[in-house]
Amino acid sequence: MKMRELLIKYRGKRTQKEMAEKYGVSQQLWALWELGKSAPKPHMMKRISLDCKKPMEKIFFDVFNQ
């Protein structure tokens, strides 16, 4: 699965705005992550990884293997 698919799956029924508020970023930035047009900074990748209980390397595989 690609980063964007995993982020959308992790978001579930929550809105992009809710996720953005949870992580202290703008809704627009969260949307860019879901579109695969941008990637979170490493510290944010780690936080998301811990929250979804999936290895950072799995969620952000496409970022690490470009």
C-alpha positions as a Markdown table, in Angstrom:
| # | Residue | x | y | z |
|---|---|---|---|---|
| 1 | Met | 0.0 | 0.0 | 0.0 |
| 2 | Lys | 1.2 | 3.5 | -0.7 |
| 3 | Met | 1.6 | 6.2 | 1.9 |
| 4 | Arg | -1.5 | 8.0 | 0.7 |
| 5 | Glu | -3.7 | 4.9 | 0.9 |
| 6 | Leu | -2.5 | 4.1 | 4.4 |
| 7 | Leu | -3.1 | 7.6 | 5.6 |
| 8 | Ile | -6.6 | 7.6 | 4.2 |
| 9 | Lys | -7.2 | 4.2 | 5.8 |
| 10 | Tyr | -5.8 | 5.5 | 9.2 |
| 11 | Arg | -8.0 | 8.6 | 9.0 |
| 12 | Gly | -11.1 | 6.4 | 8.7 |
| 13 | Lys | -14.3 | 8.3 | 9.2 |
| 14 | Arg | -12.5 | 11.4 | 10.6 |
| 15 | Thr | -12.2 | 14.4 | 8.4 |
| 16 | Gln | -8.9 | 15.8 | 7.0 |
| 17 | Lys | -9.5 | 18.8 | 9.3 |
| 18 | Glu | -9.8 | 16.6 | 12.4 |
| 19 | Met | -6.6 | 14.8 | 11.5 |
| 20 | Ala | -4.8 | 18.1 | 10.8 |
| 21 | Glu | -5.9 | 19.4 | 14.2 |
| 22 | Lys | -4.7 | 16.2 | 15.9 |
| 23 | Tyr | -1.3 | 16.6 | 14.4 |
| 24 | Gly | -1.0 | 20.4 | 14.5 |
| 25 | Val | -0.9 | 20.9 | 10.8 |
| 26 | Ser | -3.2 | 22.6 | 8.3 |
| 27 | Gln | -6.0 | 20.7 | 6.5 |
| 28 | Gln | -4.3 | 21.6 | 3.3 |
| 29 | Leu | -1.0 | 19.9 | 4.4 |
| 30 | Trp | -2.8 | 16.8 | 5.5 |
| 31 | Ala | -4.5 | 16.7 | 2.1 |
| 32 | Leu | -1.2 | 17.0 | 0.3 |
| 33 | Trp | 0.1 | 14.0 | 2.3 |
| 34 | Glu | -3.0 | 12.0 | 1.3 |
| 35 | Leu | -2.5 | 12.9 | -2.3 |
| 36 | Gly | 1.1 | 11.8 | -2.2 |
| 37 | Lys | 2.3 | 15.3 | -3.2 |
| 38 | Ser | 4.1 | 15.9 | 0.0 |
| 39 | Ala | 5.4 | 13.8 | 2.9 |
| 40 | Pro | 5.4 | 14.5 | 6.6 |
| 41 | Lys | 8.7 | 15.5 | 8.2 |
| 42 | Pro | 10.5 | 12.7 | 10.0 |
| 43 | His | 9.3 | 13.6 | 13.5 |
| 44 | Met | 5.7 | 13.6 | 12.2 |
| 45 | Met | 6.2 | 10.3 | 10.4 |
| 46 | Lys | 7.3 | 8.8 | 13.7 |
| 47 | Arg | 4.3 | 10.2 | 15.6 |
| 48 | Ile | 1.8 | 8.9 | 13.0 |
| 49 | Ser | 3.6 | 5.5 | 13.0 |
| 50 | Leu | 3.2 | 5.2 | 16.7 |
| 51 | Asp | -0.4 | 6.3 | 16.6 |
| 52 | Cys | -1.3 | 3.7 | 13.9 |
| 53 | Lys | 0.9 | 1.0 | 15.4 |
| 54 | Lys | 2.6 | 0.3 | 12.1 |
| 55 | Pro | 6.3 | 0.6 | 11.3 |
| 56 | Met | 7.2 | 4.0 | 9.9 |
| 57 | Glu | 9.0 | 2.2 | 7.0 |
| 58 | Lys | 5.8 | 0.4 | 6.1 |
| 59 | Ile | 3.6 | 3.5 | 6.1 |
| 60 | Phe | 6.1 | 5.7 | 4.3 |
| 61 | Phe | 7.7 | 3.0 | 2.2 |
| 62 | Asp | 7.4 | 5.1 | -1.0 |
| 63 | Val | 9.1 | 8.0 | 0.7 |
| 64 | Phe | 12.1 | 6.0 | 1.8 |
| 65 | Asn | 12.4 | 4.1 | -1.5 |
| 66 | Gln | 12.2 | 6.7 | -4.2 |
